[in-house]
Amino acid sequence: MPLERGQHDLGGLPGGPIDLEEHELLPWHKMISAVFTVMRLKGELTIDELRRCIEDVPPDIYDGGYYERWTIALTDLMVEKRLITRDEVDSKMAELRAAREAAE
């Protein structure tokens, strides 16, 4: 039985153009990198664990962007390790959405 190709597995497929332009890092991009670095240095996660979670991100989110998939993967890994709960994440997201809507 052949293995199913994952969203991340592009080996052997024709490649498209590569965007070589510099991209400005937004503050939340830097925060995601910092969260990963601190968690790795504290021994809370490994790059292999994060990679597994990145590869498990649903295709529609995976294709959305680098930091989007890292955010989902880090969140899922922190929930998996019981560092935070899904309820805490959902509650904070609802709070942030409400604040954004109120500002509009």
Chimera marker file (.cmm) of the C-alpha trace (Angstrom):
<marker_set name="trace">
<marker id="1" x="0.000" y="0.000" z="0.000" r="1" g="1" b="0" radius="0.5"/>
<marker id="2" x="1.599" y="3.309" z="-1.050" r="1" g="1" b="0" radius="0.5"/>
<marker id="3" x="2.066" y="6.023" z="1.550" r="1" g="1" b="0" radius="0.5"/>
<marker id="4" x="-0.088" y="9.090" z="1.232" r="1" g="1" b="0" radius="0.5"/>
<marker id="5" x="1.891" y="12.225" z="0.409" r="1" g="1" b="0" radius="0.5"/>
<marker id="6" x="1.636" y="14.912" z="3.080" r="1" g="1" b="0" radius="0.5"/>
<marker id="7" x="1.044" y="18.590" z="2.362" r="1" g="1" b="0" radius="0.5"/>
<marker id="8" x="4.672" y="19.299" z="3.252" r="1" g="1" b="0" radius="0.5"/>
<marker id="9" x="6.149" y="16.512" z="1.084" r="1" g="1" b="0" radius="0.5"/>
<marker id="10" x="7.114" y="18.112" z="-2.222" r="1" g="1" b="0" radius="0.5"/>
<marker id="11" x="9.973" y="15.754" z="-3.101" r="1" g="1" b="0" radius="0.5"/>
<marker id="12" x="9.883" y="14.791" z="-6.779" r="1" g="1" b="0" radius="0.5"/>
<marker id="13" x="7.161" y="17.299" z="-7.693" r="1" g="1" b="0" radius="0.5"/>
<marker id="14" x="7.839" y="20.087" z="-10.182" r="1" g="1" b="0" radius="0.5"/>
<marker id="15" x="8.838" y="23.235" z="-8.384" r="1" g="1" b="0" radius="0.5"/>
<marker id="16" x="7.379" y="26.651" z="-8.973" r="1" g="1" b="0" radius="0.5"/>
<marker id="17" x="9.062" y="30.021" z="-8.797" r="1" g="1" b="0" radius="0.5"/>
<marker id="18" x="10.916" y="30.893" z="-5.612" r="1" g="1" b="0" radius="0.5"/>
<marker id="19" x="10.271" y="34.319" z="-4.126" r="1" g="1" b="0" radius="0.5"/>
<marker id="20" x="13.715" y="35.683" z="-3.272" r="1" g="1" b="0" radius="0.5"/>
<marker id="21" x="12.473" y="39.061" z="-2.090" r="1" g="1" b="0" radius="0.5"/>
<marker id="22" x="13.179" y="40.113" z="1.491" r="1" g="1" b="0" radius="0.5"/>
<marker id="23" x="10.083" y="40.077" z="3.679" r="1" g="1" b="0" radius="0.5"/>
<marker id="24" x="9.556" y="42.419" z="6.592" r="1" g="1" b="0" radius="0.5"/>
<marker id="25" x="9.072" y="40.553" z="9.863" r="1" g="1" b="0" radius="0.5"/>
<marker id="26" x="6.001" y="41.758" z="11.683" r="1" g="1" b="0" radius="0.5"/>
<marker id="27" x="6.052" y="41.997" z="15.483" r="1" g="1" b="0" radius="0.5"/>
<marker id="28" x="3.973" y="38.823" z="15.855" r="1" g="1" b="0" radius="0.5"/>
<marker id="29" x="6.435" y="36.932" z="13.590" r="1" g="1" b="0" radius="0.5"/>
<marker id="30" x="9.243" y="37.878" z="15.965" r="1" g="1" b="0" radius="0.5"/>
<marker id="31" x="7.121" y="36.851" z="18.944" r="1" g="1" b="0" radius="0.5"/>
<marker id="32" x="6.487" y="33.383" z="17.487" r="1" g="1" b="0" radius="0.5"/>
<marker id="33" x="10.226" y="32.924" z="16.900" r="1" g="1" b="0" radius="0.5"/>
<marker id="34" x="10.944" y="34.080" z="20.451" r="1" g="1" b="0" radius="0.5"/>
<marker id="35" x="8.347" y="31.721" z="21.968" r="1" g="1" b="0" radius="0.5"/>
<marker id="36" x="9.878" y="28.798" z="20.086" r="1" g="1" b="0" radius="0.5"/>
<marker id="37" x="13.425" y="29.748" z="21.100" r="1" g="1" b="0" radius="0.5"/>
<marker id="38" x="12.582" y="30.148" z="24.787" r="1" g="1" b="0" radius="0.5"/>
<marker id="39" x="10.632" y="26.888" z="24.886" r="1" g="1" b="0" radius="0.5"/>
<marker id="40" x="13.465" y="25.027" z="23.168" r="1" g="1" b="0" radius="0.5"/>
<marker id="41" x="16.115" y="26.488" z="25.481" r="1" g="1" b="0" radius="0.5"/>
<marker id="42" x="14.002" y="25.575" z="28.530" r="1" g="1" b="0" radius="0.5"/>
<marker id="43" x="13.725" y="22.003" z="27.259" r="1" g="1" b="0" radius="0.5"/>
<marker id="44" x="9.956" y="22.187" z="26.770" r="1" g="1" b="0" radius="0.5"/>
<marker id="45" x="10.101" y="21.105" z="23.129" r="1" g="1" b="0" radius="0.5"/>
<marker id="46" x="12.433" y="19.919" z="20.425" r="1" g="1" b="0" radius="0.5"/>
<marker id="47" x="12.677" y="20.951" z="16.805" r="1" g="1" b="0" radius="0.5"/>
<marker id="48" x="11.587" y="17.425" z="15.851" r="1" g="1" b="0" radius="0.5"/>
<marker id="49" x="8.379" y="17.787" z="17.881" r="1" g="1" b="0" radius="0.5"/>
<marker id="50" x="7.670" y="21.139" z="16.275" r="1" g="1" b="0" radius="0.5"/>
<marker id="51" x="8.346" y="19.711" z="12.813" r="1" g="1" b="0" radius="0.5"/>
<marker id="52" x="5.854" y="16.898" z="13.449" r="1" g="1" b="0" radius="0.5"/>
<marker id="53" x="3.224" y="19.431" z="14.488" r="1" g="1" b="0" radius="0.5"/>
<marker id="54" x="3.971" y="21.654" z="11.475" r="1" g="1" b="0" radius="0.5"/>
<marker id="55" x="3.551" y="18.656" z="9.177" r="1" g="1" b="0" radius="0.5"/>
<marker id="56" x="0.183" y="17.923" z="10.833" r="1" g="1" b="0" radius="0.5"/>
<marker id="57" x="-1.202" y="21.408" z="10.110" r="1" g="1" b="0" radius="0.5"/>
<marker id="58" x="-4.250" y="21.185" z="7.792" r="1" g="1" b="0" radius="0.5"/>
<marker id="59" x="-3.444" y="21.972" z="4.126" r="1" g="1" b="0" radius="0.5"/>
<marker id="60" x="-5.504" y="25.180" z="3.996" r="1" g="1" b="0" radius="0.5"/>
<marker id="61" x="-3.535" y="26.615" z="6.925" r="1" g="1" b="0" radius="0.5"/>
<marker id="62" x="-0.219" y="25.078" z="5.853" r="1" g="1" b="0" radius="0.5"/>
<marker id="63" x="-0.418" y="26.928" z="2.538" r="1" g="1" b="0" radius="0.5"/>
<marker id="64" x="-1.344" y="30.179" z="4.301" r="1" g="1" b="0" radius="0.5"/>
<marker id="65" x="2.162" y="31.120" z="5.307" r="1" g="1" b="0" radius="0.5"/>
<marker id="66" x="5.259" y="30.244" z="7.278" r="1" g="1" b="0" radius="0.5"/>
<marker id="67" x="4.400" y="31.978" z="10.548" r="1" g="1" b="0" radius="0.5"/>
<marker id="68" x="0.763" y="30.922" z="10.379" r="1" g="1" b="0" radius="0.5"/>
<marker id="69" x="1.741" y="27.244" z="10.374" r="1" g="1" b="0" radius="0.5"/>
<marker id="70" x="4.373" y="27.814" z="13.078" r="1" g="1" b="0" radius="0.5"/>
<marker id="71" x="1.725" y="29.523" z="15.242" r="1" g="1" b="0" radius="0.5"/>
<marker id="72" x="-0.732" y="26.646" z="14.877" r="1" g="1" b="0" radius="0.5"/>
<marker id="73" x="2.006" y="24.053" z="15.408" r="1" g="1" b="0" radius="0.5"/>
<marker id="74" x="3.398" y="25.757" z="18.529" r="1" g="1" b="0" radius="0.5"/>
<marker id="75" x="-0.089" y="26.127" z="19.971" r="1" g="1" b="0" radius="0.5"/>
<marker id="76" x="-0.943" y="22.485" z="19.291" r="1" g="1" b="0" radius="0.5"/>
<marker id="77" x="2.346" y="21.356" z="20.826" r="1" g="1" b="0" radius="0.5"/>
<marker id="78" x="1.835" y="23.462" z="23.969" r="1" g="1" b="0" radius="0.5"/>
<marker id="79" x="-1.671" y="22.002" z="24.346" r="1" g="1" b="0" radius="0.5"/>
<marker id="80" x="-0.329" y="18.494" z="23.744" r="1" g="1" b="0" radius="0.5"/>
<marker id="81" x="2.290" y="19.020" z="26.466" r="1" g="1" b="0" radius="0.5"/>
<marker id="82" x="-0.355" y="20.486" z="28.791" r="1" g="1" b="0" radius="0.5"/>
<marker id="83" x="1.470" y="23.788" z="29.105" r="1" g="1" b="0" radius="0.5"/>
<marker id="84" x="-1.777" y="25.533" z="28.144" r="1" g="1" b="0" radius="0.5"/>
<marker id="85" x="-5.297" y="24.292" z="27.537" r="1" g="1" b="0" radius="0.5"/>
<marker id="86" x="-7.384" y="24.550" z="24.396" r="1" g="1" b="0" radius="0.5"/>
<marker id="87" x="-9.958" y="26.483" z="26.464" r="1" g="1" b="0" radius="0.5"/>
<marker id="88" x="-7.289" y="29.054" z="27.396" r="1" g="1" b="0" radius="0.5"/>
<marker id="89" x="-6.360" y="29.468" z="23.738" r="1" g="1" b="0" radius="0.5"/>
<marker id="90" x="-9.989" y="29.759" z="22.613" r="1" g="1" b="0" radius="0.5"/>
<marker id="91" x="-10.777" y="32.252" z="25.392" r="1" g="1" b="0" radius="0.5"/>
<marker id="92" x="-7.810" y="34.474" z="24.530" r="1" g="1" b="0" radius="0.5"/>
<marker id="93" x="-8.645" y="34.337" z="20.808" r="1" g="1" b="0" radius="0.5"/>
<marker id="94" x="-12.247" y="35.390" z="21.550" r="1" g="1" b="0" radius="0.5"/>
<marker id="95" x="-10.928" y="38.261" z="23.691" r="1" g="1" b="0" radius="0.5"/>
<marker id="96" x="-8.588" y="39.432" z="20.915" r="1" g="1" b="0" radius="0.5"/>
<marker id="97" x="-11.328" y="39.204" z="18.269" r="1" g="1" b="0" radius="0.5"/>
<marker id="98" x="-13.700" y="41.234" z="20.455" r="1" g="1" b="0" radius="0.5"/>
<marker id="99" x="-11.052" y="43.913" z="21.023" r="1" g="1" b="0" radius="0.5"/>
<marker id="100" x="-10.340" y="44.113" z="17.274" r="1" g="1" b="0" radius="0.5"/>
<marker id="101" x="-14.055" y="44.382" z="16.440" r="1" g="1" b="0" radius="0.5"/>
<marker id="102" x="-14.540" y="47.081" z="19.063" r="1" g="1" b="0" radius="0.5"/>
<marker id="103" x="-11.658" y="49.075" z="17.539" r="1" g="1" b="0" radius="0.5"/>
<marker id="104" x="-13.137" y="48.929" z="14.018" r="1" g="1" b="0" radius="0.5"/>
<link id1="1" id2="2" r="1" g="1" b="0" radius="0.2"/>
<link id1="2" id2="3" r="1" g="1" b="0" radius="0.2"/>
<link id1="3" id2="4" r="1" g="1" b="0" radius="0.2"/>
<link id1="4" id2="5" r="1" g="1" b="0" radius="0.2"/>
<link id1="5" id2="6" r="1" g="1" b="0" radius="0.2"/>
<link id1="6" id2="7" r="1" g="1" b="0" radius="0.2"/>
<link id1="7" id2="8" r="1" g="1" b="0" radius="0.2"/>
<link id1="8" id2="9" r="1" g="1" b="0" radius="0.2"/>
<link id1="9" id2="10" r="1" g="1" b="0" radius="0.2"/>
<link id1="10" id2="11" r="1" g="1" b="0" radius="0.2"/>
<link id1="11" id2="12" r="1" g="1" b="0" radius="0.2"/>
<link id1="12" id2="13" r="1" g="1" b="0" radius="0.2"/>
<link id1="13" id2="14" r="1" g="1" b="0" radius="0.2"/>
<link id1="14" id2="15" r="1" g="1" b="0" radius="0.2"/>
<link id1="15" id2="16" r="1" g="1" b="0" radius="0.2"/>
<link id1="16" id2="17" r="1" g="1" b="0" radius="0.2"/>
<link id1="17" id2="18" r="1" g="1" b="0" radius="0.2"/>
<link id1="18" id2="19" r="1" g="1" b="0" radius="0.2"/>
<link id1="19" id2="20" r="1" g="1" b="0" radius="0.2"/>
<link id1="20" id2="21" r="1" g="1" b="0" radius="0.2"/>
<link id1="21" id2="22" r="1" g="1" b="0" radius="0.2"/>
<link id1="22" id2="23" r="1" g="1" b="0" radius="0.2"/>
<link id1="23" id2="24" r="1" g="1" b="0" radius="0.2"/>
<link id1="24" id2="25" r="1" g="1" b="0" radius="0.2"/>
<link id1="25" id2="26" r="1" g="1" b="0" radius="0.2"/>
<link id1="26" id2="27" r="1" g="1" b="0" radius="0.2"/>
<link id1="27" id2="28" r="1" g="1" b="0" radius="0.2"/>
<link id1="28" id2="29" r="1" g="1" b="0" radius="0.2"/>
<link id1="29" id2="30" r="1" g="1" b="0" radius="0.2"/>
<link id1="30" id2="31" r="1" g="1" b="0" radius="0.2"/>
<link id1="31" id2="32" r="1" g="1" b="0" radius="0.2"/>
<link id1="32" id2="33" r="1" g="1" b="0" radius="0.2"/>
<link id1="33" id2="34" r="1" g="1" b="0" radius="0.2"/>
<link id1="34" id2="35" r="1" g="1" b="0" radius="0.2"/>
<link id1="35" id2="36" r="1" g="1" b="0" radius="0.2"/>
<link id1="36" id2="37" r="1" g="1" b="0" radius="0.2"/>
<link id1="37" id2="38" r="1" g="1" b="0" radius="0.2"/>
<link id1="38" id2="39" r="1" g="1" b="0" radius="0.2"/>
<link id1="39" id2="40" r="1" g="1" b="0" radius="0.2"/>
<link id1="40" id2="41" r="1" g="1" b="0" radius="0.2"/>
<link id1="41" id2="42" r="1" g="1" b="0" radius="0.2"/>
<link id1="42" id2="43" r="1" g="1" b="0" radius="0.2"/>
<link id1="43" id2="44" r="1" g="1" b="0" radius="0.2"/>
<link id1="44" id2="45" r="1" g="1" b="0" radius="0.2"/>
<link id1="45" id2="46" r="1" g="1" b="0" radius="0.2"/>
<link id1="46" id2="47" r="1" g="1" b="0" radius="0.2"/>
<link id1="47" id2="48" r="1" g="1" b="0" radius="0.2"/>
<link id1="48" id2="49" r="1" g="1" b="0" radius="0.2"/>
<link id1="49" id2="50" r="1" g="1" b="0" radius="0.2"/>
<link id1="50" id2="51" r="1" g="1" b="0" radius="0.2"/>
<link id1="51" id2="52" r="1" g="1" b="0" radius="0.2"/>
<link id1="52" id2="53" r="1" g="1" b="0" radius="0.2"/>
<link id1="53" id2="54" r="1" g="1" b="0" radius="0.2"/>
<link id1="54" id2="55" r="1" g="1" b="0" radius="0.2"/>
<link id1="55" id2="56" r="1" g="1" b="0" radius="0.2"/>
<link id1="56" id2="57" r="1" g="1" b="0" radius="0.2"/>
<link id1="57" id2="58" r="1" g="1" b="0" radius="0.2"/>
<link id1="58" id2="59" r="1" g="1" b="0" radius="0.2"/>
<link id1="59" id2="60" r="1" g="1" b="0" radius="0.2"/>
<link id1="60" id2="61" r="1" g="1" b="0" radius="0.2"/>
<link id1="61" id2="62" r="1" g="1" b="0" radius="0.2"/>
<link id1="62" id2="63" r="1" g="1" b="0" radius="0.2"/>
<link id1="63" id2="64" r="1" g="1" b="0" radius="0.2"/>
<link id1="64" id2="65" r="1" g="1" b="0" radius="0.2"/>
<link id1="65" id2="66" r="1" g="1" b="0" radius="0.2"/>
<link id1="66" id2="67" r="1" g="1" b="0" radius="0.2"/>
<link id1="67" id2="68" r="1" g="1" b="0" radius="0.2"/>
<link id1="68" id2="69" r="1" g="1" b="0" radius="0.2"/>
<link id1="69" id2="70" r="1" g="1" b="0" radius="0.2"/>
<link id1="70" id2="71" r="1" g="1" b="0" radius="0.2"/>
<link id1="71" id2="72" r="1" g="1" b="0" radius="0.2"/>
<link id1="72" id2="73" r="1" g="1" b="0" radius="0.2"/>
<link id1="73" id2="74" r="1" g="1" b="0" radius="0.2"/>
<link id1="74" id2="75" r="1" g="1" b="0" radius="0.2"/>
<link id1="75" id2="76" r="1" g="1" b="0" radius="0.2"/>
<link id1="76" id2="77" r="1" g="1" b="0" radius="0.2"/>
<link id1="77" id2="78" r="1" g="1" b="0" radius="0.2"/>
<link id1="78" id2="79" r="1" g="1" b="0" radius="0.2"/>
<link id1="79" id2="80" r="1" g="1" b="0" radius="0.2"/>
<link id1="80" id2="81" r="1" g="1" b="0" radius="0.2"/>
<link id1="81" id2="82" r="1" g="1" b="0" radius="0.2"/>
<link id1="82" id2="83" r="1" g="1" b="0" radius="0.2"/>
<link id1="83" id2="84" r="1" g="1" b="0" radius="0.2"/>
<link id1="84" id2="85" r="1" g="1" b="0" radius="0.2"/>
<link id1="85" id2="86" r="1" g="1" b="0" radius="0.2"/>
<link id1="86" id2="87" r="1" g="1" b="0" radius="0.2"/>
<link id1="87" id2="88" r="1" g="1" b="0" radius="0.2"/>
<link id1="88" id2="89" r="1" g="1" b="0" radius="0.2"/>
<link id1="89" id2="90" r="1" g="1" b="0" radius="0.2"/>
<link id1="90" id2="91" r="1" g="1" b="0" radius="0.2"/>
<link id1="91" id2="92" r="1" g="1" b="0" radius="0.2"/>
<link id1="92" id2="93" r="1" g="1" b="0" radius="0.2"/>
<link id1="93" id2="94" r="1" g="1" b="0" radius="0.2"/>
<link id1="94" id2="95" r="1" g="1" b="0" radius="0.2"/>
<link id1="95" id2="96" r="1" g="1" b="0" radius="0.2"/>
<link id1="96" id2="97" r="1" g="1" b="0" radius="0.2"/>
<link id1="97" id2="98" r="1" g="1" b="0" radius="0.2"/>
<link id1="98" id2="99" r="1" g="1" b="0" radius="0.2"/>
<link id1="99" id2="100" r="1" g="1" b="0" radius="0.2"/>
<link id1="100" id2="101" r="1" g="1" b="0" radius="0.2"/>
<link id1="101" id2="102" r="1" g="1" b="0" radius="0.2"/>
<link id1="102" id2="103" r="1" g="1" b="0" radius="0.2"/>
<link id1="103" id2="104" r="1" g="1" b="0" radius="0.2"/>
</marker_set>
